[in-house]
């Protein structure tokens, strides 16, 4: 227990007066009715909320009557007044506070029910700047913070989901709430105002970032707010505690917005690997595609005319690694593909935009398999930020959404049309393989994947060894490297294995030597001008 923190308050004051002012009016009439009719609570309200409650037949006192000031400035000024904040902040057993209340006619407010102007939703809708600014709530956060600070006496509600819980406690405690509940609601209230302020700060920071006159380019303070949606049994390893937090404002198809249809609870590693698989398969839109991921790396990726064929080809890349893997699709999971997966292998997670009813019934034969839908996604994703945590800090960057700067053939031999198709396929896959990354492909199917090695030449060798272990032929394939070849040795390894075309960023001081090695071997090389490290 923190120093000076009481286990509970000895006094739980009865709720006699409530101030209600909400943007989200779901459930508010029923809540106010019970407060008034069952517990005799006097109701104070503002604007549209007061109107709604009166239409329901409730006796409501206007805040303007309490403050003796009318609402003004288009509603910007209505609750910022000592009659409101004094009633929320007054310490109930403090003689000086009570004297001030008596002198100035300030009445206790025992319950505050407020939710804020929909700032985040307004931004998400793409509203213009002036509309967004007008949806910054001032009085609401001020009241919430005042009530939350004085949670020894005041119950603060910001979420309609808590209405029944408060009413139940009042019914059990002669019209009062417990200190423990008030403290919990206060914490959540402060979390909400922090989240709200962060959203405003980040929005304004983003506006400033797009101003080319600003030399820094990034705001001085970056605030991140995520909501806990799952407490986990453990983290990356059993001795680590963990939880899953999401950006509640994200609308993009992702692991954070996915719906689980069946299976065991997602683990820490399930979520990380499913994210890797889904983000990779989202690169492909023109044909059915399948990505199989194991330990954050794609171990098999393929495109085909049907989803079943795409899965078959992805699985063939590395059947050993596919065992216990994560499978992601870019099309509706159908019955035939679901049956092939369930009959062939142990799988942790299957995720697709949608799942047919027949496919869902097939997967249900393996009740522990986690089956998720994520919805569809646009071919061109919108910009977003990427975060990497370090001890004591946070690295923030634009997400790596681009594919290449300019495709440039740098060798005497140009790739064939089929080779160029395969090169671009390999390049997309390579973006999602841990550096140093080498990917061999043929006919839009991965042949061998070398991931996460300290030496690029070793990644090239490992990818060949994995292809041979899977019974696949590297000869005649194309190869992608996520960064430039610092020396010709990595390229020569790929050439010796049988690769006939290569795609890489270029930019090494040894580029001329690398290009010469390709020319000497009679293979085609394409440079992209864009590196795709993935640490």
DOKE-796453 format. One line per 3 residues: number of its first residue (from 1); their letters; for each residue x, y, z of C-alpha. Coordinates in steps of 0.001 Angstrom, whole numbers, plus 500000, padded with zeros to 6 digits. Example, Ala and Ser with C-alpha at 12.3 -4.5 7.8 and 13.67 -1.06 7.14 Angstrom:
2
1> AS> 512300 495500 507800  513670 498940 507140
END
This chain:
535
1> XXX> 500000 500000 500000  501231 503493 499149  502347 505635 502074
4> XXX> 499436 507579 503534  496812 505793 501419  493797 504700 503478
7> XXX> 492319 501289 502911  488866 502861 502948  487011 505901 504237
10> XXX> 485084 505678 507484  482357 507917 506071  480330 507231 502964
13> XXX> 478107 510293 502549  474644 509838 501150  474198 511205 497651
16> XXX> 471699 514065 497809  472575 516200 494774  473820 515180 491336
19> XXX> 475081 517313 488461  474549 515655 485087  475950 517004 481794
22> XXX> 476703 514464 479082  477463 514381 475354  476835 510634 475176
25> XXX> 473263 510428 476406  472914 506646 476226  471222 505386 479396
28> XXX> 471147 508816 480993  467356 509110 481315  467059 505751 483073
31> XXX> 469986 506592 485355  468626 510020 486320  465138 508588 486843
34> XXX> 466384 506058 489357  468491 508669 491139  465456 510904 491493
37> XXX> 462639 508424 492083  464388 505707 494114  466886 507784 496081
40> XXX> 465392 511274 496127  468491 512827 494571  468104 516449 493399
43> XXX> 469168 516853 489766  471142 519731 488260  471890 519790 484551
46> XXX> 472879 521841 481510  471701 522497 477975  470708 519481 475926
49> XXX> 470987 517098 478872  468544 519144 480949  466147 519268 478006
52> XXX> 466306 515492 477550  465637 514858 481247  462722 517294 481352
55> XXX> 461186 515650 478297  461281 512423 480322  459259 514134 483060
58> XXX> 462064 514691 485548  462407 517734 487794  465733 519307 486861
61> XXX> 467387 522498 488087  469475 524427 485526  473122 525131 486295
64> XXX> 472342 528760 485411  469940 528856 488363  472707 527522 490603
67> XXX> 475366 529975 489384  473058 532949 488775  474803 533330 485429
70> XXX> 473234 532360 482089  474954 529968 479710  476806 532200 477262
73> XXX> 479338 532310 474421  477615 529504 472490  477689 527289 475581
76> XXX> 481429 527709 476136  480733 529227 479541  478264 527533 481851
79> XXX> 479882 525448 484618  483119 527368 485275  481823 528964 488467
82> XXX> 482485 528719 492257  478919 527516 492814  479787 524418 490788
85> XXX> 483422 523865 491685  482937 524806 495318  480181 522211 495575
88> XXX> 482489 519584 494097  485692 520511 495947  484472 521366 499437
91> XXX> 485850 519055 502125  482736 517981 503977  484139 518001 507525
94> XXX> 486290 521125 507120  484859 524021 509152  486509 526685 507011
97> XXX> 485120 525125 503824  481663 524870 505367  481774 528505 506440
100> XXX> 482717 529601 502922  479873 527527 501499  477388 529098 503892
103> XXX> 478620 532619 503201  478399 532246 499435  475424 529896 499168
106> XXX> 477416 526978 497729  475607 523659 497857  477309 520269 498052
109> XXX> 477358 518290 494811  477720 514622 495742  477673 512984 492320
112> XXX> 479015 514248 489013  478003 512524 485799  479889 514016 482837
115> XXX> 481276 512785 479560  483153 515025 477199  482619 516645 473835
118> XXX> 483450 514020 471186  486857 515421 470243  488420 512119 469149
121> XXX> 485378 511131 467107  485354 514541 465404  489004 514121 464399
124> XXX> 488366 510559 463188  485566 511826 460910  488034 514137 459179
127> XXX> 486339 517336 460308  487886 520685 459447  490207 522433 461889
130> XXX> 487638 524901 463274  485108 522124 463949  487735 520037 465716
133> XXX> 488770 522956 467936  485136 523703 468818  484871 520126 470106
136> XXX> 487510 520690 472783  485659 520465 476106  486800 522865 478837
139> XXX> 484187 522807 481581  483781 519023 481499  487409 518127 482269
142> XXX> 487554 520852 484933  484520 519411 486738  485747 515826 486350
145> XXX> 489113 516682 487876  487501 518574 490762  485129 515714 491581
148> XXX> 487870 513099 491203  490195 515023 493517  487468 515115 496159
151> XXX> 486546 511432 495794  486506 511161 499577  483017 512645 499284
154> XXX> 482098 512837 495581  481228 510049 493132  482385 510848 489588
157> XXX> 480975 509042 486562  482382 509330 483035  481132 506089 481471
160> XXX> 477503 504932 481010  478725 501369 481657  479158 502324 485341
163> XXX> 475645 503686 485927  474148 500414 487157  477130 499693 489370
166> XXX> 476713 503013 491189  472962 502506 491533  473504 499005 492924
169> XXX> 475903 500353 495569  473473 503111 496472  470719 500534 496893
172> XXX> 472941 498456 499155  474266 501405 501203  471249 503604 501915
175> XXX> 471931 505972 499018  475723 506096 499402  478673 504650 497487
178> XXX> 481739 503043 499018  485064 504816 499238  486692 501994 497296
181> XXX> 484327 502516 494362  484749 506287 494469  488535 505915 494433
184> XXX> 488376 503517 491490  486073 505853 489554  488372 508787 490372
187> XXX> 491355 506959 488893  489428 506249 485731  488260 509853 485583
190> XXX> 491817 511160 485696  492827 508574 483089  490054 509865 480826
193> XXX> 491040 513522 481148  494681 512558 480541  493627 510610 477446
196> XXX> 491520 513528 476265  494274 516090 476742  496747 513767 475007
199> XXX> 494457 513466 471992  494212 517255 471750  497953 517723 472203
202> XXX> 498789 515118 469588  496281 516569 467116  497721 520047 467462
205> XXX> 501227 518586 467333  500392 516853 464057  499073 520119 462624
208> XXX> 502312 521837 463611  504369 518955 462179  502906 519633 458747
211> XXX> 504010 523249 458936  507286 523276 457012  508287 526481 458802
214> XXX> 508654 524577 462073  512327 523527 462215  512010 520789 464848
217> XXX> 509480 518763 462875  508183 516885 465947  506405 518120 469088
220> XXX> 508579 518502 472189  506293 516243 474187  504605 513196 472739
223> XXX> 501825 511628 474773  500602 508075 474244  497358 506725 475649
226> XXX> 496256 503115 475267  493356 501268 476885  493771 497912 478571
229> XXX> 491551 495330 476918  493087 492102 478191  494996 490956 481259
232> XXX> 497184 488040 480202  498266 484903 481977  501866 485870 481241
235> XXX> 504048 487756 478776  506712 486678 476345  507801 484140 478963
238> XXX> 505856 482557 481834  507683 484538 484530  506641 487878 482986
241> XXX> 503343 489610 483736  501573 491190 480774  498486 492921 479448
244> XXX> 497220 494037 476025  496536 497726 475507  495066 499229 472344
247> XXX> 494661 502614 470758  490934 503050 471228  490753 505555 468367
250> XXX> 492202 503235 465728  489756 502186 463017  492195 500324 460762
253> XXX> 491859 496574 460279  494412 495214 462724  494972 492785 465566
256> XXX> 493814 495593 467890  490421 495854 466185  489958 492168 465320
259> XXX> 487090 490033 466616  487793 486576 468022  485214 484026 466898
262> XXX> 486514 481037 468833  489502 479494 470568  491626 480015 473642
265> XXX> 492493 483464 474880  495180 485129 472794  498600 485098 474415
268> XXX> 501246 487827 474337  503187 486034 471594  499991 485183 469674
271> XXX> 499144 488870 469427  502652 489897 468367  502870 487191 465705
274> XXX> 499328 487749 464444  500149 491407 463993  503215 490465 461925
277> XXX> 501222 488034 459758  498294 490376 459163  500423 493413 458341
280> XXX> 502367 491339 455814  499310 489881 454066  497809 493379 453838
283> XXX> 500527 494133 451260  498731 491945 448732  495397 492900 447210
286> XXX> 495151 491746 443606  494954 487987 444268  494320 485585 447162
289> XXX> 497353 485555 449467  498481 483640 452526  501160 484490 455083
292> XXX> 502386 482044 457718  504411 483557 460561  506499 481918 463255
295> XXX> 508267 483940 465929  507550 487271 464202  509013 486208 460830
298> XXX> 507155 485094 457706  508137 481466 457101  505873 481094 454070
301> XXX> 504116 483558 451787  502306 482896 448519  499780 484235 446037
304> XXX> 497530 482007 443928  494241 481906 442041  492443 480467 445069
307> XXX> 492897 480840 448802  493481 477106 449171  496287 477142 446606
310> XXX> 497825 480197 448284  497831 478352 451624  499261 475171 450072
313> XXX> 502117 477093 448480  502880 479126 451604  502932 475951 453695
316> XXX> 505386 474242 451307  508006 476943 451915  508754 475690 455411
319> XXX> 506400 472995 456794  508546 472577 459908  508248 476229 460921
322> XXX> 504576 476383 459930  503802 473964 462797  502302 476062 465597
325> XXX> 502357 479163 463427  499992 482027 462708  498127 482060 459374
328> XXX> 496764 485253 457807  494686 485659 454645  493586 488627 452552
331> XXX> 490306 487035 451483  487321 485390 453195  488360 482090 454770
334> XXX> 486406 479380 452932  485481 475845 453940  488049 474063 451748
337> XXX> 490967 476159 453025  489856 475826 456637  489610 472035 456254
340> XXX> 493084 471839 454713  494590 473742 457646  492781 471773 460349
343> XXX> 493550 468408 458745  497192 469196 457995  498787 471106 460839
346> XXX> 498706 472458 464354  497949 476174 464130  497742 478764 466892
349> XXX> 495799 481538 465140  493942 481993 461842  492983 485545 460865
352> XXX> 491120 486748 457784  488971 489737 456790  485868 487533 457114
355> XXX> 485123 483847 457668  482371 481872 455949  479884 480071 458154
358> XXX> 480985 476719 456733  484640 477513 457449  483784 478505 460998
361> XXX> 482089 475140 461523  485186 473349 460227  487544 475245 462537
364> XXX> 485177 474549 465440  486361 470920 465290  489547 472230 466917
367> XXX> 488048 474283 469734  491384 475677 470924  492330 477201 467562
370> XXX> 491966 480963 467767  489892 482191 464809  489762 485941 464180
373> XXX> 488186 488327 461714  489627 491785 461132  487496 493290 458367
376> XXX> 488754 494637 455073  491369 497310 454566  492097 499946 451916
379> XXX> 494713 499144 449300  496656 502226 450348  496833 502608 454147
382> XXX> 496779 505998 455802  499864 507332 457602  500443 506262 461178
385> XXX> 503207 506189 463744  505402 503287 464784  506788 502929 468310
388> XXX> 509778 501083 469685  510331 500979 473432  513822 501241 474859
391> XXX> 514788 501281 478498  513825 504731 479713  512596 506021 476377
394> XXX> 510427 505683 473310  511490 505790 469682  508783 507229 467425
397> XXX> 508844 507138 463648  506534 507177 460663  505346 503660 459874
400> XXX> 507211 502013 456991  504399 502108 454442  506240 502965 451223
403> XXX> 507618 500207 449001  510325 501786 446884  511639 505152 445732
406> XXX> 512365 504280 442100  512840 500931 440414  516091 501076 438463
409> XXX> 517679 498255 436462  521432 498643 437060  522789 495583 435225
412> XXX> 523334 494869 431539  520584 492269 431688  517070 493385 432530
415> XXX> 514632 491131 434391  511866 489458 432427  508274 490433 433107
418> XXX> 507813 487322 435254  511019 488021 437133  509946 491614 437803
421> XXX> 506622 490351 439169  508482 487946 441442  511009 490598 442464
424> XXX> 508264 492936 443626  506576 490060 445458  509858 489194 447186
427> XXX> 510431 492860 448005  507049 493107 449762  507769 489988 451813
430> XXX> 511268 491169 452667  509836 494265 454400  508383 491980 457072
433> XXX> 511401 489740 457689  513736 490675 460530  517043 492178 459416
436> XXX> 519312 491073 457986  516714 489660 455585  517150 487567 452455
439> XXX> 514121 486124 450643  514147 483767 447625  510926 483573 445590
442> XXX> 509569 482032 442426  506115 482303 440842  504970 484556 443710
445> XXX> 505843 481989 446354  508612 482128 448930  511279 479471 448392
448> XXX> 513587 480255 451289  513673 482916 454009  516786 483961 455916
451> XXX> 515964 486193 458885  517563 488113 461701  521213 487256 461150
454> XXX> 524105 489486 462101  525642 488874 458654  523757 489289 455386
457> XXX> 525755 486504 453762  524666 484141 456547  521030 485080 455924
460> XXX> 521569 484176 452266  523062 480796 453242  520337 480009 455788
463> XXX> 517588 480795 453281  519151 478329 450827  519473 475660 453520
466> XXX> 515824 476090 454500  514724 475814 450883  516704 472592 450459
469> XXX> 515258 471186 453701  511751 471844 452331  512619 470144 449048
472> XXX> 512399 473366 447045  514650 474405 444184  516424 477764 444525
475> XXX> 517712 477579 440968  515733 479916 438751  514400 481972 441659
478> XXX> 514712 485682 442390  516130 487080 445603  515408 490173 447698
481> XXX> 517686 491818 450261  516180 494340 452696  519344 496488 452631
484> XXX> 522299 496910 450304  524989 494286 449900  528059 495772 451641
487> XXX> 530253 493378 449644  529605 491054 446701  529801 487942 448942
490> XXX> 526103 487871 449887  525072 488270 446275  527570 485620 445151
493> XXX> 526061 483193 447676  522645 483770 446112  524037 483423 442592
496> XXX> 525806 480163 443457  522505 478849 444831  520840 479579 441480
499> XXX> 519125 482978 441879  518720 484663 438486  517547 488136 439468
502> XXX> 517976 490306 442554  516268 493321 444089  517963 495480 446717
505> XXX> 518064 499143 447778  521590 499971 446623  523578 502739 448251
508> XXX> 526723 500862 449277  530162 502282 448528  530722 498845 446960
511> XXX> 527711 499111 444612  529922 499060 441501  531590 495836 442651
514> XXX> 528210 494271 443455  526776 495275 440066  529871 493894 438323
517> XXX> 529422 490577 440147  525847 490434 438864  526949 491292 435321
520> XXX> 529725 488709 435425  527155 486088 436421  524712 487276 433747
523> XXX> 521856 488021 436161  519539 491019 436421  519624 493455 439323
526> XXX> 517029 496062 440287  517676 498788 442856  514830 500434 444761
529> XXX> 516533 503343 446499  514683 502438 449712  515885 500275 452597
532> XXX> 513533 498222 454789  515334 497344 458024  513058 495624 460538
535> X> 514606 495266 463979
END
